[in-house]
């Protein structure tokens, strides 16, 4: 019999407050139709654990450009007030790339 230890796992939501706040890590999953507003929730595995982010029209559209497993950074750009329409939170999504990749070595 192995001595396994189990730890509680809880959703910790990332709620940016200031422009340039960011969260980065691996995009591990997306939940759809969560809560009374039937929103998306994006889960990012960071160095500090899993961070969950509520979707919005802006974030949902930008997250379509990345796929599960990608190493990403979500940067909060602040609130935008268009001339017409209502104020919204804007985000930038970045995807990690490898500079000067080395060819795979096969044994």
C-alpha positions in Angstrom: 0.0 0.0 0.0 1.4 3.4 -1.0 1.3 6.4 1.3 -0.6 8.9 -0.8 -1.4 12.3 0.4 -4.3 14.2 -1.1 -4.7 18.0 -1.0 -7.9 20.0 -1.4 -8.3 21.7 -4.8 -10.3 24.9 -5.0 -11.0 27.3 -7.7 -9.1 30.5 -7.2 -10.4 33.3 -9.4 -8.0 35.9 -10.9 -9.5 39.3 -10.8 -7.3 42.0 -12.2 -7.6 45.4 -10.6 -4.9 47.5 -12.4 -3.9 47.8 -16.0 -0.9 45.6 -16.7 -1.9 43.0 -14.1 -1.3 39.6 -15.7 -1.5 35.9 -15.2 0.6 33.4 -17.1 0.9 29.6 -17.3 -0.6 26.7 -19.3 -4.1 27.0 -20.5 -5.5 23.7 -19.2 -9.3 23.8 -19.6 -12.4 25.8 -20.4 -15.7 25.4 -18.7 -18.9 26.6 -20.5 -22.2 27.9 -19.2 -21.0 28.4 -15.6 -23.2 30.4 -13.2 -26.4 32.3 -13.6 -25.0 34.2 -16.6 -23.9 31.0 -18.4 -20.3 32.4 -18.8 -17.1 30.7 -19.8 -14.4 30.1 -17.2 -10.8 29.6 -18.3 -8.4 27.7 -16.1 -4.6 28.5 -16.2 -2.1 26.4 -14.4 0.4 28.9 -12.9 3.5 28.5 -10.7 1.2 29.3 -7.8 -1.6 26.8 -8.7 -4.6 26.9 -10.9 -6.2 30.3 -11.6 -9.7 30.6 -13.0 -10.8 33.6 -15.1 -14.4 34.5 -15.8 -15.0 35.0 -19.5 -16.5 38.1 -21.2 -17.3 38.8 -24.8 -13.9 40.4 -25.3 -11.9 37.7 -23.5 -13.9 34.9 -25.1 -13.1 36.2 -28.6 -9.4 36.5 -27.8 -9.2 33.1 -26.2 -10.3 31.5 -29.5 -6.8 32.3 -30.8 -5.1 29.9 -28.3 -5.6 26.2 -27.6 -5.6 24.1 -24.5 -2.0 23.2 -23.7 -0.6 26.6 -24.9 1.7 28.5 -22.5 -0.1 31.9 -22.4 -0.2 35.2 -20.6 -3.4 37.2 -20.1 -2.7 40.9 -19.5 -5.5 43.2 -18.3 -5.4 46.5 -20.3 -8.0 48.3 -18.2 -11.6 49.5 -18.8 -12.5 50.9 -22.2 -15.4 53.3 -22.7 -16.4 53.5 -26.4 -18.2 56.5 -27.8 -21.3 54.3 -28.1 -22.1 51.3 -26.0 -21.1 50.3 -22.5 -17.8 50.2 -20.8 -15.9 46.9 -20.9 -12.7 45.3 -19.6 -10.0 44.8 -22.3 -7.3 42.1 -22.3 -4.3 41.1 -24.4 -3.4 37.5 -24.9 0.2 36.4 -25.5 1.4 33.0 -26.5 4.9 31.8 -25.5 7.3 30.9 -28.3 10.7 29.3 -28.1 13.6 31.4 -29.4 16.3 29.6 -31.3 14.8 26.1 -30.9 17.3 23.3 -31.0 16.6 20.3 -33.3 15.4 17.3 -31.4 18.0 14.7 -30.7 17.0 11.1 -31.3 18.7 8.2 -29.6 
